[in-house]
Amino acid sequence: MINVKHISKNFGKLTVLKDVSCEIQKGEKVVIIGPSGSGKSTLLRCMNLLEKPDQGEIWLDGKLISPMDIYLHPEIILKSKSFQKKWKEQSMKEESKTQILESICQERKIKPRFEIGSFQKEIKKFMNENSLNINQSRQKMGMCFQHFNLFNNLTILHNLTLAPISLHLMNKAEAEEKASLLLKRIGLYNKKDEYPSKLSGGQKQRVAIVRSLCMNPEVMLFDEPTSALDPEMVGEVLNLMKDLANEGMTMVVVTHEMGFAKEISSRVLFMDDGKIIEEGTPKEIFDHPKSPRLIDFLSKVL
């Protein structure tokens, strides 16, 4: 469903993600764990392009949603004038073509993307056939943040209906019906005309989750959804997330809640220093960790 291909992300001189690749299959519940600063949230934000990767690509349902990384497409580089020139300079032998191409793609030695003419036509054709625009991709992916990101000047009902009405996914009556059903589900229908400032932290986060559900997403991304909550409010948010998991929602969750990760995840990714160090089932990760860094991490958080 989501295919992350060799992404890297820099903030100034700091490299936060280093050649990260992973796949999220439909129906999976993938939990990403790791120490602070390991790149977990940046990876999640790259998945829906709140951050754009500096290298690599993000694919959703077989469609490219990030900018194209030409170095991941050797079949197109083959057709560039830059490659033809490099090949002639080094060797005209057919057997050397693959070796030269691999070197170019790995080391990013040439800049064929700036060529004009037929090469640009190849890129345009590829994008026309394979890309999905950002608005379409975000309709498929709901995102829940640490700090709720509700609009404080809008009522709860208006918060929930704003996006589906603005994007013409539903008319006002349909959007309000959907929002009301979801608010009843989480026991907050009586708060529909209140403003976010009147809600507790746990209530705000549950509203933020159902706001994403109003868009009928195919996958939900959660960026440490309980980290800003008081301990007694964590359970009500996790219970809603467990319900979504049990209903088959595809989920990618960045969290420090190890008990939650054990209980609901189908797969766990452990990140450190901008890389995925280890991945596996909850039993493999928590009961039989292999890498010394994961063993050390778990010894401090469990």
TORKE-612808 format. One record per residue (C-alpha): residue in three letters; x, y, z. Coordinates in Angstrom, 3 decimals. Layout:
{site 'ALA', {X, Y, Z}}
...
//
This chain:
{site 'MET', {0.000, 0.000, 0.000}}
{site 'ILE', {2.762, 2.448, 1.044}}
{site 'ASN', {6.180, 1.852, -0.464}}
{site 'VAL', {9.082, 3.930, 0.848}}
{site 'LYS', {12.064, 3.641, -1.489}}
{site 'HIS', {15.537, 4.710, -0.376}}
{site 'ILE', {14.546, 8.039, 1.149}}
{site 'SER', {16.974, 10.427, 2.776}}
{site 'LYS', {16.105, 13.700, 4.489}}
{site 'ASN', {18.360, 16.530, 5.597}}
{site 'PHE', {17.665, 19.550, 7.756}}
{site 'GLY', {20.592, 21.798, 6.990}}
{site 'LYS', {23.750, 19.822, 7.717}}
{site 'LEU', {21.858, 17.275, 9.830}}
{site 'THR', {20.881, 14.065, 8.040}}
{site 'VAL', {17.743, 12.755, 9.755}}
{site 'LEU', {16.888, 9.849, 7.423}}
{site 'LYS', {19.576, 7.769, 5.734}}
{site 'ASP', {18.497, 5.624, 2.767}}
{site 'VAL', {15.359, 4.268, 4.459}}
{site 'SER', {13.147, 1.726, 2.685}}
{site 'CYS', {10.032, -0.055, 3.957}}
{site 'GLU', {6.644, -1.301, 2.767}}
{site 'ILE', {3.286, -1.076, 4.510}}
{site 'GLN', {0.766, -3.647, 3.268}}
{site 'LYS', {-3.000, -3.114, 3.309}}
{site 'GLY', {-4.443, -4.092, 6.689}}
{site 'GLU', {-1.098, -4.019, 8.503}}
{site 'LYS', {-0.613, -2.307, 11.850}}
{site 'VAL', {2.993, -1.147, 11.787}}
{site 'VAL', {4.447, 0.469, 14.900}}
{site 'ILE', {7.682, 2.451, 14.713}}
{site 'ILE', {9.742, 2.623, 17.903}}
{site 'GLY', {13.138, 4.031, 18.784}}
{site 'PRO', {14.875, 6.729, 20.814}}
{site 'SER', {14.107, 10.423, 20.412}}
{site 'GLY', {15.843, 11.892, 17.385}}
{site 'SER', {16.044, 8.572, 15.551}}
{site 'GLY', {13.956, 9.790, 12.576}}
{site 'LYS', {10.627, 8.123, 13.425}}
{site 'SER', {8.385, 11.172, 13.073}}
{site 'THR', {10.278, 12.441, 10.031}}
{site 'LEU', {9.715, 9.103, 8.286}}
{site 'LEU', {5.994, 9.308, 9.077}}
{site 'ARG', {5.787, 12.907, 7.860}}
{site 'CYS', {7.540, 11.960, 4.628}}
{site 'MET', {4.904, 9.292, 3.996}}
{site 'ASN', {2.242, 11.957, 3.447}}
{site 'LEU', {4.661, 14.645, 2.227}}
{site 'LEU', {4.463, 16.982, 5.181}}
{site 'GLU', {8.206, 16.664, 4.658}}
{site 'LYS', {9.560, 16.018, 1.160}}
{site 'PRO', {12.460, 13.560, 0.968}}
{site 'ASP', {15.700, 14.913, -0.489}}
{site 'GLN', {16.356, 11.559, -2.145}}
{site 'GLY', {14.173, 8.539, -2.827}}
{site 'GLU', {10.466, 8.161, -3.476}}
{site 'ILE', {7.144, 7.514, -1.728}}
{site 'TRP', {4.535, 5.365, -3.496}}
{site 'LEU', {0.889, 4.879, -2.471}}
{site 'ASP', {-1.213, 2.124, -4.023}}
{site 'GLY', {1.240, 1.835, -6.901}}
{site 'LYS', {1.288, 5.578, -7.597}}
{site 'LEU', {4.194, 7.973, -7.033}}
{site 'ILE', {3.225, 10.774, -4.620}}
{site 'SER', {6.652, 12.338, -4.010}}
{site 'PRO', {8.892, 14.038, -6.568}}
{site 'MET', {10.528, 11.523, -8.898}}
{site 'ASP', {14.081, 10.425, -8.064}}
{site 'ILE', {15.624, 9.768, -11.462}}
{site 'TYR', {18.424, 7.659, -9.960}}
{site 'LEU', {15.881, 5.003, -8.973}}
{site 'HIS', {14.950, 4.568, -12.638}}
{site 'PRO', {17.975, 3.273, -14.554}}
{site 'GLU', {15.764, 2.325, -17.498}}
{site 'ILE', {15.152, 6.042, -18.056}}
{site 'ILE', {18.740, 7.139, -17.392}}
{site 'LEU', {19.799, 4.711, -20.137}}
{site 'LYS', {18.040, 6.964, -22.625}}
{site 'SER', {19.761, 10.164, -21.533}}
{site 'LYS', {22.465, 11.982, -23.454}}
{site 'SER', {24.467, 12.223, -20.223}}
{site 'PHE', {24.595, 8.439, -19.937}}
{site 'GLN', {25.457, 7.954, -23.611}}
{site 'LYS', {28.337, 10.411, -23.263}}
{site 'LYS', {29.621, 8.678, -20.121}}
{site 'TRP', {29.413, 5.283, -21.784}}
{site 'LYS', {31.381, 6.460, -24.808}}
{site 'GLU', {34.011, 8.048, -22.587}}
{site 'GLN', {34.616, 4.858, -20.602}}
{site 'SER', {33.890, 2.045, -23.032}}
{site 'MET', {31.707, 1.200, -25.992}}
{site 'LYS', {31.415, -2.444, -24.895}}
{site 'GLU', {27.844, -3.593, -24.305}}
{site 'GLU', {28.835, -5.599, -21.219}}
{site 'SER', {30.148, -2.447, -19.522}}
{site 'LYS', {26.784, -0.655, -19.814}}
{site 'THR', {25.246, -2.243, -16.710}}
{site 'GLN', {28.324, -1.568, -14.592}}
{site 'ILE', {28.496, 2.093, -15.651}}
{site 'LEU', {24.745, 2.524, -15.066}}
{site 'GLU', {24.946, 1.022, -11.565}}
{site 'SER', {27.829, 3.340, -10.714}}
{site 'ILE', {25.925, 6.394, -11.956}}
{site 'CYS', {22.781, 5.523, -9.970}}
{site 'GLN', {24.610, 4.632, -6.753}}
{site 'GLU', {26.941, 7.623, -6.750}}
{site 'ARG', {24.552, 10.046, -8.478}}
{site 'LYS', {27.395, 11.117, -10.729}}
{site 'ILE', {25.537, 12.794, -13.584}}
{site 'LYS', {22.560, 15.149, -13.812}}
{site 'PRO', {20.405, 13.840, -16.645}}
{site 'ARG', {17.243, 15.366, -15.180}}
{site 'PHE', {18.173, 18.774, -16.635}}
{site 'GLU', {18.356, 17.557, -20.234}}
{site 'ILE', {15.767, 18.741, -22.721}}
{site 'GLY', {14.068, 17.023, -25.639}}
{site 'SER', {13.327, 13.302, -25.733}}
{site 'PHE', {14.675, 12.601, -22.254}}
{site 'GLN', {12.298, 15.115, -20.679}}
{site 'LYS', {9.491, 13.518, -22.663}}
{site 'GLU', {10.354, 10.154, -21.072}}
{site 'ILE', {10.151, 11.680, -17.605}}
{site 'LYS', {6.869, 13.435, -18.391}}
{site 'LYS', {5.415, 10.194, -19.747}}
{site 'PHE', {6.508, 8.327, -16.612}}
{site 'MET', {4.939, 10.945, -14.341}}
{site 'ASN', {1.682, 11.020, -16.313}}
{site 'GLU', {1.364, 7.249, -16.060}}
{site 'ASN', {2.484, 6.762, -12.461}}
{site 'SER', {1.963, 9.866, -10.308}}
{site 'LEU', {-0.813, 10.868, -7.903}}
{site 'ASN', {-1.209, 14.473, -6.807}}
{site 'ILE', {-0.825, 15.438, -3.182}}
{site 'ASN', {-4.510, 16.253, -2.588}}
{site 'GLN', {-5.573, 12.822, -3.850}}
{site 'SER', {-2.977, 11.077, -1.688}}
{site 'ARG', {-3.993, 12.968, 1.457}}
{site 'GLN', {-7.607, 11.931, 0.970}}
{site 'LYS', {-6.373, 8.354, 1.257}}
{site 'MET', {-4.126, 8.975, 4.291}}
{site 'GLY', {-5.375, 10.377, 7.582}}
{site 'MET', {-2.823, 11.931, 9.949}}
{site 'CYS', {-3.038, 12.348, 13.707}}
{site 'PHE', {-0.476, 14.590, 15.442}}
{site 'GLN', {0.916, 14.899, 18.961}}
{site 'HIS', {-0.779, 18.242, 19.610}}
{site 'PHE', {-4.209, 17.634, 18.022}}
{site 'ASN', {-4.042, 20.570, 15.529}}
{site 'LEU', {-7.742, 21.347, 15.908}}
{site 'PHE', {-8.993, 24.763, 14.815}}
{site 'ASN', {-9.700, 26.582, 18.080}}
{site 'ASN', {-12.049, 29.097, 16.451}}
{site 'LEU', {-14.345, 26.387, 15.056}}
{site 'THR', {-16.809, 24.167, 16.887}}
{site 'ILE', {-16.096, 20.451, 17.134}}
{site 'LEU', {-18.682, 19.690, 14.446}}
{site 'HIS', {-17.215, 22.336, 12.140}}
{site 'ASN', {-13.711, 20.920, 12.716}}
{site 'LEU', {-14.941, 17.519, 11.556}}
{site 'THR', {-16.905, 18.676, 8.523}}
{site 'LEU', {-14.580, 21.365, 7.138}}
{site 'ALA', {-12.316, 19.152, 5.010}}
{site 'PRO', {-14.885, 16.812, 3.414}}
{site 'ILE', {-17.109, 19.798, 2.499}}
{site 'SER', {-14.219, 21.959, 1.230}}
{site 'LEU', {-12.892, 19.105, -0.927}}
{site 'HIS', {-16.410, 18.387, -2.252}}
{site 'LEU', {-16.321, 14.826, -0.943}}
{site 'MET', {-19.678, 15.310, 0.786}}
{site 'ASN', {-22.357, 17.942, 0.986}}
{site 'LYS', {-23.013, 19.628, 4.326}}
{site 'ALA', {-25.789, 17.264, 5.370}}
{site 'GLU', {-23.743, 14.161, 4.552}}
{site 'ALA', {-20.654, 15.494, 6.325}}
{site 'GLU', {-22.625, 16.416, 9.456}}
{site 'GLU', {-24.301, 13.005, 9.523}}
{site 'LYS', {-20.926, 11.262, 9.247}}
{site 'ALA', {-19.391, 13.515, 11.923}}
{site 'SER', {-22.329, 12.982, 14.283}}
{site 'LEU', {-22.076, 9.192, 13.971}}
{site 'LEU', {-18.369, 9.310, 14.774}}
{site 'LEU', {-18.861, 11.650, 17.722}}
{site 'LYS', {-21.519, 9.313, 19.124}}
{site 'ARG', {-19.081, 6.434, 18.725}}
{site 'ILE', {-16.495, 8.137, 20.949}}
{site 'GLY', {-19.094, 9.466, 23.397}}
{site 'LEU', {-18.645, 13.134, 22.520}}
{site 'TYR', {-21.778, 13.914, 20.522}}
{site 'ASN', {-22.931, 16.243, 23.298}}
{site 'LYS', {-19.779, 18.312, 22.697}}
{site 'LYS', {-20.428, 18.907, 18.978}}
{site 'ASP', {-21.246, 22.605, 19.451}}
{site 'GLU', {-18.418, 23.237, 21.909}}
{site 'TYR', {-15.011, 24.690, 21.006}}
{site 'PRO', {-11.774, 22.705, 21.471}}
{site 'SER', {-10.740, 24.823, 24.461}}
{site 'LYS', {-13.611, 23.240, 26.415}}
{site 'LEU', {-12.288, 19.698, 25.929}}
{site 'SER', {-9.705, 17.696, 27.861}}
{site 'GLY', {-6.534, 16.537, 26.131}}
{site 'GLY', {-7.872, 13.020, 25.669}}
{site 'GLN', {-11.118, 14.348, 24.220}}
{site 'LYS', {-9.230, 16.612, 21.806}}
{site 'GLN', {-7.123, 13.730, 20.555}}
{site 'ARG', {-10.151, 11.498, 20.025}}
{site 'VAL', {-11.803, 14.321, 18.075}}
{site 'ALA', {-8.613, 14.728, 16.024}}
{site 'ILE', {-8.690, 11.023, 15.158}}
{site 'VAL', {-12.339, 11.022, 14.082}}
{site 'ARG', {-11.717, 14.206, 12.085}}
{site 'SER', {-9.376, 12.116, 9.929}}
{site 'LEU', {-11.939, 9.312, 9.799}}
{site 'CYS', {-14.485, 11.750, 8.336}}
{site 'MET', {-12.405, 11.622, 5.135}}
{site 'ASN', {-12.846, 7.825, 4.884}}
{site 'PRO', {-9.075, 7.226, 4.704}}
{site 'GLU', {-7.532, 3.946, 3.600}}
{site 'VAL', {-4.620, 4.301, 6.033}}
{site 'MET', {-4.092, 6.226, 9.273}}
{site 'LEU', {-0.752, 7.698, 10.355}}
{site 'PHE', {-0.287, 8.446, 14.076}}
{site 'ASP', {2.626, 10.581, 15.266}}
{site 'GLU', {3.022, 9.907, 19.006}}
{site 'PRO', {-0.710, 10.512, 19.605}}
{site 'THR', {-0.494, 10.100, 23.392}}
{site 'SER', {2.767, 11.906, 24.167}}
{site 'ALA', {1.061, 15.217, 25.009}}
{site 'LEU', {-1.582, 13.639, 27.266}}
{site 'ASP', {-1.784, 13.239, 31.010}}
{site 'PRO', {-1.400, 9.555, 31.992}}
{site 'GLU', {-5.083, 9.104, 32.883}}
{site 'MET', {-6.112, 10.298, 29.406}}
{site 'VAL', {-3.847, 7.940, 27.458}}
{site 'GLY', {-6.131, 4.929, 27.801}}
{site 'GLU', {-9.164, 6.500, 26.135}}
{site 'VAL', {-7.123, 7.374, 23.031}}
{site 'LEU', {-5.402, 3.989, 22.851}}
{site 'ASN', {-8.780, 2.236, 23.167}}
{site 'LEU', {-10.070, 4.100, 20.106}}
{site 'MET', {-6.912, 3.160, 18.179}}
{site 'LYS', {-7.329, -0.485, 19.222}}
{site 'ASP', {-10.898, -0.412, 17.909}}
{site 'LEU', {-9.642, 0.893, 14.555}}
{site 'ALA', {-6.979, -1.812, 14.448}}
{site 'ASN', {-9.529, -4.526, 15.199}}
{site 'GLU', {-11.741, -3.216, 12.385}}
{site 'GLY', {-8.923, -3.728, 9.872}}
{site 'MET', {-7.728, -0.143, 9.382}}
{site 'THR', {-4.211, 0.062, 7.939}}
{site 'MET', {-2.172, 1.943, 10.543}}
{site 'VAL', {1.357, 3.287, 10.940}}
{site 'VAL', {2.020, 4.448, 14.495}}
{site 'VAL', {5.024, 6.219, 16.004}}
{site 'THR', {4.795, 5.693, 19.740}}
{site 'HIS', {6.661, 5.235, 23.017}}
{site 'GLU', {3.820, 3.049, 24.351}}
{site 'MET', {5.522, -0.351, 24.254}}
{site 'GLY', {2.522, -2.199, 25.684}}
{site 'PHE', {0.344, -0.823, 22.900}}
{site 'ALA', {2.965, -1.798, 20.312}}
{site 'LYS', {3.018, -5.371, 21.614}}
{site 'GLU', {-0.757, -5.656, 21.679}}
{site 'ILE', {-1.941, -4.239, 18.357}}
{site 'SER', {0.985, -4.293, 15.913}}
{site 'SER', {1.430, -6.858, 13.191}}
{site 'ARG', {4.974, -5.592, 12.624}}
{site 'VAL', {7.403, -3.387, 14.543}}
{site 'LEU', {10.166, -1.225, 13.056}}
{site 'PHE', {13.025, -0.139, 15.333}}
{site 'MET', {14.826, 3.021, 14.206}}
{site 'ASP', {18.056, 4.599, 15.375}}
{site 'ASP', {20.303, 7.257, 13.848}}
{site 'GLY', {18.065, 7.738, 10.812}}
{site 'LYS', {17.928, 4.060, 9.834}}
{site 'ILE', {15.688, 1.047, 10.329}}
{site 'ILE', {17.945, -1.164, 12.428}}
{site 'GLU', {15.605, -4.119, 12.915}}
{site 'GLU', {12.046, -5.132, 12.063}}
{site 'GLY', {9.832, -8.098, 12.809}}
{site 'THR', {6.743, -9.306, 14.629}}
{site 'PRO', {6.130, -8.004, 18.169}}
{site 'LYS', {7.352, -11.346, 19.536}}
{site 'GLU', {10.557, -11.176, 17.483}}
{site 'ILE', {11.291, -7.578, 18.430}}
{site 'PHE', {10.366, -7.646, 22.123}}
{site 'ASP', {11.164, -11.239, 23.077}}
{site 'HIS', {14.052, -12.045, 20.729}}
{site 'PRO', {15.826, -8.823, 19.719}}
{site 'LYS', {18.974, -9.353, 17.673}}
{site 'SER', {20.826, -6.056, 17.310}}
{site 'PRO', {22.794, -4.770, 20.332}}
{site 'ARG', {21.235, -1.325, 19.883}}
{site 'LEU', {17.675, -2.700, 20.127}}
{site 'ILE', {18.619, -4.843, 23.148}}
{site 'ASP', {20.011, -1.764, 24.856}}
{site 'PHE', {16.948, 0.337, 23.967}}
{site 'LEU', {14.482, -2.238, 25.283}}
{site 'SER', {16.442, -2.627, 28.522}}
{site 'LYS', {15.737, 1.046, 29.223}}
{site 'VAL', {12.064, 1.272, 28.237}}
{site 'LEU', {10.557, -2.039, 29.374}}
//
